[in-house]
Amino acid sequence: MVDLPFVEGIRTELDGRYRARELALTRGRHVIRSSANAIRALHRSEWVEADAKIDEADAARDEIMAALSDQPAMVQAGFVSDAFKELAEAHITRALFRARPLPGPSDLSIDPVPWLHGLGEAVGELRRRLLDLLREGEVDEAERLLAAMDEIVDRLAEIDYPDGMTNGLRRTTDVARSLTERSRADLTATVVQERLRLRLEER
């Protein structure tokens, strides 16, 4: 008969990992939902509502980090990274919309890789905001957002590491670059049309 006294200890360890994983999954979904709701509120200029939803997402992040304090490897798991990417996107979008300094990974208590992805995906929110501003005739603010998009793409392009380390950041960067160039074309067309309109009015 084989004596395996350590198996029970392994079961106890795996039970702990399972409980931490289930909590992280549940709270991760809450982070994603609250972050998405915050971004929707930002596009409606509902700043108080956006702040409240981001606070909810932050609280859920803290619960995840507490649950995984004894499971550091799990912090790098895809479902955790996805949730924290959405959280970073909400924080970064708010800062860019309101012309505030951007919070970094340490400010958000998250790993740099999901933060970088959140930064890249915030470009899509900037494009949506830029188009809304152009429809409202707010060209100066649209130009500020385009400048921010340019800076983000340039900075992301400097992160030149294997995709295995950055979870496919190159693709996120490529998408952000494409959105930025389309936004530049939209802004340019609007400016040209406005100049033409002013010239015609002067005649």
GIUR-V521098 format. One record per backbone hydrogen bond with DSSP energy under -0.5 kcal/mol. NH is the residue of the N-H (numbers start at 1). CO is the residue of the C=O. E is the energy in kcal/mol with one decimal. If there is no record, write none. Layout:
BEGIN
NH & CO & E
NH & CO & E
END
This chain:
BEGIN
4 & 2 & -0.7
7 & 4 & -1.2
9 & 5 & -0.5
10 & 6 & -1.9
11 & 7 & -2.4
12 & 8 & -2.1
13 & 9 & -2.2
14 & 10 & -2.7
15 & 11 & -2.5
16 & 12 & -1.9
17 & 13 & -2.1
18 & 14 & -2.6
19 & 15 & -2.3
20 & 16 & -2.2
21 & 17 & -2.5
22 & 18 & -2.6
23 & 19 & -2.1
24 & 20 & -2.5
25 & 21 & -2.5
26 & 22 & -2.3
27 & 23 & -3.0
28 & 24 & -2.0
29 & 25 & -1.8
30 & 26 & -1.2
31 & 27 & -2.3
32 & 28 & -2.3
33 & 29 & -2.4
34 & 30 & -2.9
35 & 31 & -2.4
36 & 32 & -2.3
37 & 33 & -2.3
38 & 34 & -2.0
39 & 35 & -2.2
40 & 36 & -2.1
41 & 37 & -2.1
42 & 38 & -2.2
43 & 39 & -2.0
44 & 40 & -0.9
45 & 42 & -1.6
46 & 41 & -2.9
47 & 45 & -1.3
50 & 46 & -2.4
51 & 47 & -2.5
52 & 48 & -2.1
53 & 49 & -2.2
54 & 50 & -2.3
55 & 51 & -2.2
56 & 52 & -1.9
57 & 53 & -2.2
58 & 54 & -2.6
59 & 55 & -2.2
60 & 56 & -2.1
61 & 57 & -2.3
62 & 58 & -2.3
63 & 59 & -1.7
64 & 60 & -2.1
65 & 61 & -2.6
66 & 62 & -2.2
67 & 63 & -2.3
68 & 64 & -2.0
69 & 66 & -1.1
71 & 68 & -1.6
74 & 71 & -1.3
75 & 71 & -0.6
75 & 72 & -0.9
76 & 73 & -1.2
77 & 74 & -1.8
81 & 77 & -2.6
82 & 78 & -2.7
83 & 79 & -1.3
84 & 80 & -2.4
85 & 81 & -2.1
86 & 82 & -1.8
87 & 83 & -1.9
88 & 84 & -2.6
89 & 85 & -2.4
90 & 86 & -2.1
91 & 87 & -2.3
92 & 88 & -2.9
93 & 89 & -2.7
94 & 90 & -2.2
95 & 91 & -2.2
96 & 92 & -2.5
97 & 93 & -2.8
98 & 94 & -2.0
99 & 96 & -0.9
100 & 95 & -3.2
108 & 104 & -1.5
109 & 105 & -0.6
109 & 106 & -0.5
110 & 105 & -2.3
115 & 111 & -1.4
116 & 112 & -2.5
117 & 113 & -2.0
118 & 114 & -2.4
119 & 115 & -2.4
120 & 116 & -2.4
121 & 117 & -2.6
122 & 118 & -1.5
123 & 119 & -0.6
123 & 120 & -1.0
124 & 121 & -0.9
125 & 121 & -0.9
126 & 122 & -2.1
127 & 123 & -2.3
128 & 124 & -2.0
129 & 125 & -2.2
130 & 126 & -2.9
131 & 127 & -2.5
132 & 128 & -1.9
133 & 129 & -2.4
134 & 130 & -2.3
135 & 131 & -2.0
136 & 132 & -1.3
137 & 134 & -1.0
138 & 133 & -2.8
139 & 137 & -1.5
142 & 138 & -1.8
143 & 139 & -2.5
144 & 140 & -1.7
145 & 141 & -2.0
146 & 142 & -2.2
147 & 143 & -2.2
148 & 144 & -1.8
149 & 145 & -2.4
150 & 146 & -2.5
151 & 147 & -2.1
152 & 148 & -2.4
153 & 149 & -2.5
154 & 150 & -2.4
155 & 151 & -2.3
156 & 152 & -2.8
157 & 153 & -2.2
158 & 154 & -0.7
158 & 155 & -0.8
159 & 156 & -1.5
160 & 158 & -1.6
161 & 159 & -1.0
165 & 162 & -1.6
166 & 162 & -1.5
167 & 163 & -1.4
168 & 163 & -1.3
171 & 168 & -0.7
172 & 168 & -1.2
173 & 169 & -2.6
174 & 170 & -2.6
175 & 171 & -2.4
176 & 172 & -2.3
177 & 173 & -2.5
178 & 174 & -2.3
179 & 175 & -2.4
180 & 176 & -2.1
181 & 177 & -2.3
182 & 178 & -2.2
183 & 179 & -2.0
184 & 180 & -2.2
185 & 181 & -2.0
186 & 182 & -2.2
187 & 183 & -2.7
188 & 184 & -2.7
189 & 185 & -2.4
190 & 186 & -2.0
191 & 187 & -2.5
192 & 188 & -2.6
193 & 189 & -2.4
194 & 190 & -2.2
195 & 191 & -2.3
196 & 192 & -2.4
197 & 193 & -2.4
198 & 194 & -2.2
199 & 195 & -2.2
200 & 196 & -2.3
201 & 197 & -1.9
202 & 198 & -1.4
203 & 199 & -0.7
203 & 200 & -0.7
END
